[in-house]
């Protein structure tokens, strides 16, 4: 399943758009693609 980037508009109730949250909520299969970069993976694990 190809990774589709989250839309530029917020889909949640947060005032700021959180790309990590949108990826996790909108496309769980795309999490690995979104966090493929080592820095992104580090941030993800620190948040998790």
Order of alpha helices (4+ residues) and beta strands (2+ residues): alpha-alpha-alpha
